[in-house]
Amino acid sequence: MKLNSFKQKLHQIIFESDTRAGKLFDEILIALIVLSITVVALDSVPSFGEKTRKVFHILEWGFTAIFTLEYITRIWVTGKPIKYIFSFYGIIDFLSIVPTYVGVIFPQGFAFASLRMIRLVRIFRILKLVRFLGASRIITQSLRQSRYKITVFFTAVLIIVTIMGSIMYMVEGPQSGFNSIPHSIYWAIVTITTVGYGDISPITPLGQFIASLVMLLGYAIIAVPTGIISSELINQRKPKINTNTQTCQHCNHSDHDDDAEFCKKCGTKL
């Protein structure tokens, strides 16, 4: 009973922030995440000397040890460890600590070049901050509700750039840099998104006229996804946002009403 009570208290501190201890835990965790990201960024600066890099190395192991302890504790106190491990936050927590341990297994040799890329996964720690942004739920919900409209929109854009790229391949040809239809489609994507790298450009009058139409079309297309998402945000009509952070210890469900005493998903007492 004492062990269950201890686990329940730890769960409340780690997964919720309504209590003083929970808020303090979140504040400390945010500070550690920001500091660890800073160390990762500074470690990539070539001008720092060997002594400084040793300090960064020690700090990195310190942050990794803390985040590892946090990760293991979250698994231990939750009622469904597997669900947490394969949840969005569980995967992010895992990705934020595993590269340091991979460096111990492959410290040198031919894998060193790829290892440096793997270590960059530590930057995923910044995504751990997402769990502290309550307003992100509104944006996430808007994106979810508008996913079909956005899918149709991107399908239409894909069709347009395929057609325009094929036309430009026939009009300009390899002599202007349009060596193939896929290469021409790449030009259409760059142009219609108004990026304009300039590595490929039409030289014939007809090609330049078509390019002008694609550029003008690009300005109109850019506004479409913004309008779709903005419309969904407005349609929500200020939905009720629960002010509590109660998380069910049994199933990890957290979207509870402020006056809820039991989990709305599994019925466990909160």
C-alpha positions as CSV (number, residue, x, y, z in Angstrom):
1,M,0.0,0.0,0.0
2,K,2.8,2.4,0.9
3,L,4.5,1.6,-2.5
4,N,1.3,2.3,-4.4
5,S,0.8,5.5,-2.5
6,F,4.4,6.5,-3.3
7,K,3.9,5.7,-7.0
8,Q,0.7,7.7,-7.0
9,K,2.3,10.7,-5.5
10,L,5.3,10.5,-8.0
11,H,2.8,10.1,-10.8
12,Q,1.0,13.3,-9.7
13,I,4.3,15.2,-9.5
14,I,5.7,14.0,-12.9
15,F,2.6,14.0,-15.0
16,E,0.5,16.8,-13.5
17,S,1.3,20.4,-12.6
18,D,-1.7,21.4,-10.4
19,T,0.3,21.0,-7.2
20,R,3.2,23.0,-6.0
21,A,5.6,20.1,-6.3
22,G,4.3,19.4,-9.9
23,K,4.9,23.0,-10.9
24,L,8.4,22.9,-9.5
25,F,9.2,19.7,-11.3
26,D,8.0,21.1,-14.6
27,E,10.0,24.3,-14.1
28,I,13.2,22.4,-13.3
29,L,12.6,20.1,-16.3
30,I,12.1,23.0,-18.6
31,A,15.3,24.6,-17.4
32,L,17.2,21.4,-17.9
33,I,15.8,20.9,-21.4
34,V,16.8,24.5,-22.4
35,L,20.3,24.0,-20.9
36,S,20.9,20.7,-22.6
37,I,19.9,22.1,-25.9
38,T,22.3,25.0,-25.4
39,V,25.1,22.6,-24.7
40,V,24.3,20.6,-27.8
41,A,24.3,23.8,-29.9
42,L,27.6,25.1,-28.3
43,D,29.3,21.7,-28.7
44,S,29.0,22.2,-32.5
45,V,30.9,25.5,-32.5
46,P,34.4,24.7,-33.9
47,S,36.2,27.6,-32.1
48,F,35.8,26.0,-28.6
49,G,38.9,24.3,-27.3
50,E,39.5,20.8,-26.0
51,K,39.0,21.8,-22.3
52,T,35.6,23.4,-23.1
53,R,34.5,20.4,-25.0
54,K,35.4,18.2,-22.0
55,V,33.1,20.3,-19.9
56,F,30.3,20.0,-22.5
57,H,30.9,16.2,-22.5
58,I,30.5,16.0,-18.7
59,L,27.4,18.2,-18.8
60,E,25.9,16.1,-21.6
61,W,26.3,12.9,-19.5
62,G,24.8,14.7,-16.5
63,F,21.7,15.8,-18.6
64,T,21.5,12.3,-20.1
65,A,21.5,10.7,-16.6
66,I,18.8,13.0,-15.4
67,F,16.6,12.5,-18.4
68,T,17.2,8.7,-18.2
69,L,16.0,8.7,-14.6
70,E,13.0,10.7,-15.6
71,Y,12.2,8.4,-18.5
72,I,12.5,5.2,-16.3
73,T,10.4,6.8,-13.5
74,R,7.6,7.8,-15.9
75,I,7.5,4.1,-17.1
76,W,7.5,2.9,-13.5
77,V,4.7,5.1,-12.2
78,T,2.3,4.8,-15.1
79,G,-0.3,2.0,-15.2
80,K,0.4,1.1,-18.9
81,P,4.1,1.4,-19.5
82,I,3.9,0.1,-23.1
83,K,1.3,2.8,-24.0
84,Y,3.6,5.5,-22.6
85,I,6.7,4.1,-24.3
86,F,5.1,4.2,-27.8
87,S,3.3,7.5,-27.2
88,F,4.5,10.7,-28.8
89,Y,6.1,12.0,-25.6
90,G,7.5,8.5,-24.8
91,I,9.3,8.3,-28.2
92,I,10.6,11.9,-27.8
93,D,11.9,11.1,-24.3
94,F,13.7,8.0,-25.7
95,L,15.2,9.8,-28.7
96,S,16.6,12.5,-26.4
97,I,18.7,10.1,-24.4
98,V,19.7,7.2,-26.7
99,P,22.3,9.0,-28.8
100,T,24.7,9.4,-25.8
101,Y,24.6,5.7,-25.1
102,V,25.1,4.9,-28.8
103,G,28.3,6.9,-28.5
104,V,29.6,4.5,-25.9
105,I,29.0,1.5,-28.0
106,F,30.5,3.1,-31.2
107,P,33.1,5.5,-29.9
108,Q,35.3,5.5,-33.0
109,G,36.0,3.8,-36.3
110,F,34.1,3.9,-39.6
111,A,30.8,4.6,-37.9
112,F,32.1,7.9,-36.4
113,A,30.8,10.1,-39.3
114,S,27.3,8.6,-39.0
115,L,27.5,8.7,-35.2
116,R,27.8,12.5,-35.3
117,M,24.5,12.6,-37.2
118,I,22.9,10.3,-34.7
119,R,24.0,12.6,-31.8
120,L,22.0,15.4,-33.4
121,V,18.9,13.5,-32.4
122,R,19.5,15.0,-29.0
123,I,17.9,18.2,-30.3
124,F,14.6,16.3,-30.0
125,R,14.7,17.3,-26.4
126,I,13.2,20.6,-27.5
127,L,10.1,18.7,-28.4
128,K,9.8,17.7,-24.7
129,L,8.7,21.3,-24.2
130,V,5.6,20.7,-26.2
131,R,3.9,19.0,-23.2
132,F,4.0,22.3,-21.3
133,L,2.1,24.2,-24.0
134,G,-1.6,23.8,-23.3
135,A,-2.7,26.1,-26.1
136,S,-1.0,23.7,-28.6
137,R,-4.1,21.4,-28.2
138,I,-6.2,24.0,-30.1
139,I,-3.8,24.2,-33.0
140,T,-3.4,20.4,-33.1
141,Q,-7.2,20.0,-33.1
142,S,-7.5,22.5,-36.0
143,L,-4.9,20.7,-38.0
144,R,-6.6,17.4,-37.4
145,Q,-10.0,18.7,-38.5
146,S,-8.6,20.3,-41.6
147,R,-6.4,17.3,-42.7
148,Y,-8.7,16.2,-45.5
149,K,-9.0,19.7,-47.0
150,I,-5.2,20.1,-46.8
151,T,-4.7,16.7,-48.4
152,V,-7.0,17.6,-51.3
153,F,-5.1,20.9,-51.6
154,F,-1.7,19.3,-51.8
155,T,-3.0,16.8,-54.3
156,A,-4.2,19.6,-56.5
157,V,-0.8,21.4,-56.2
158,L,1.0,18.1,-57.1
159,I,-1.1,17.8,-60.2
160,I,-0.4,21.5,-61.1
161,V,3.4,21.2,-60.7
162,T,3.4,17.9,-62.7
163,I,1.6,19.5,-65.6
164,M,3.6,22.8,-65.6
165,G,6.9,20.9,-65.2
166,S,6.0,18.7,-68.2
167,I,5.0,21.7,-70.3
168,M,8.3,23.5,-69.5
169,Y,10.2,20.3,-70.4
170,M,8.7,20.4,-73.8
171,V,9.0,24.2,-74.3
172,E,12.6,24.7,-72.9
173,G,14.3,21.3,-73.2
174,P,17.7,20.2,-72.0
175,Q,19.5,23.1,-73.6
176,S,17.9,25.4,-70.9
177,G,18.6,23.1,-68.0
178,F,15.3,21.2,-68.1
179,N,17.0,17.8,-68.5
180,S,14.0,15.6,-67.6
181,I,10.4,15.9,-66.5
182,P,11.3,15.2,-62.8
183,H,13.9,18.0,-63.0
184,S,11.3,20.3,-64.6
185,I,8.8,19.4,-61.8
186,Y,11.4,20.4,-59.3
187,W,11.6,23.8,-61.1
188,A,7.8,24.1,-60.9
189,I,7.8,23.4,-57.2
190,V,10.6,25.9,-56.5
191,T,8.8,28.5,-58.6
192,I,5.2,28.0,-57.4
193,T,6.4,28.2,-53.8
194,T,8.1,31.5,-54.6
195,V,11.4,30.1,-53.3
196,G,13.3,30.8,-56.5
197,Y,16.7,29.3,-56.2
198,G,17.6,30.4,-59.7
199,D,19.5,27.2,-60.6
200,I,17.1,26.6,-63.5
201,S,15.4,29.3,-65.4
202,P,13.6,29.6,-68.8
203,I,15.3,31.5,-71.6
204,T,12.6,31.4,-74.4
205,P,9.8,34.0,-74.5
206,L,7.1,31.3,-74.2
207,G,8.9,29.7,-71.3
208,Q,9.2,33.0,-69.5
209,F,5.5,33.7,-70.0
210,I,4.6,30.3,-68.5
211,A,7.0,30.9,-65.6
212,S,5.2,34.3,-65.0
213,L,1.9,32.5,-64.8
214,V,3.3,29.9,-62.4
215,M,4.7,32.7,-60.2
216,L,1.4,34.5,-60.0
217,L,-0.3,31.2,-59.3
218,G,2.1,30.6,-56.5
219,Y,1.0,33.7,-54.6
220,A,-2.6,32.6,-54.7
221,I,-1.7,29.0,-53.6
222,I,0.3,30.0,-50.6
223,A,-2.8,31.6,-49.0
224,V,-5.0,28.5,-49.3
225,P,-3.6,26.3,-46.4
226,T,-3.4,29.4,-44.1
227,G,-7.1,30.1,-44.8
228,I,-8.1,26.5,-44.2
229,I,-6.4,26.3,-40.8
230,S,-7.6,29.8,-39.8
231,S,-11.1,28.8,-40.7
232,E,-10.9,25.7,-38.4
233,L,-9.5,27.8,-35.6
234,I,-12.5,30.2,-35.9
235,N,-15.0,27.4,-36.1
236,Q,-13.9,26.0,-32.8
237,R,-15.7,29.0,-31.1
238,K,-13.4,29.1,-28.2
239,P,-13.8,25.6,-26.9
240,K,-13.7,24.9,-23.3
241,I,-10.1,24.3,-22.1
242,N,-9.7,22.4,-18.9
243,T,-7.5,24.3,-16.5
244,N,-6.3,21.1,-14.7
245,T,-3.6,18.7,-15.7
246,Q,-5.0,15.6,-14.0
247,T,-3.6,12.5,-15.7
248,C,-5.0,9.0,-15.1
249,Q,-2.4,6.8,-13.6
250,H,-4.0,3.7,-15.1
251,C,-4.5,4.7,-18.8
252,N,-2.5,8.1,-19.1
253,H,-5.6,9.9,-20.3
254,S,-5.4,13.6,-19.4
255,D,-8.4,15.4,-21.0
256,H,-10.5,15.6,-17.8
257,D,-13.1,18.1,-16.7
258,D,-12.1,20.4,-13.8
259,D,-14.6,18.8,-11.4
260,A,-13.9,15.2,-12.5
261,E,-13.3,12.6,-9.8
262,F,-13.0,9.6,-12.1
263,C,-11.2,9.0,-15.4
264,K,-13.7,9.5,-18.3
265,K,-11.9,6.8,-20.3
266,C,-11.3,3.9,-17.9
267,G,-13.2,4.9,-14.7
268,T,-10.2,4.9,-12.4
269,K,-10.4,7.3,-9.5
270,L,-8.3,10.4,-10.1
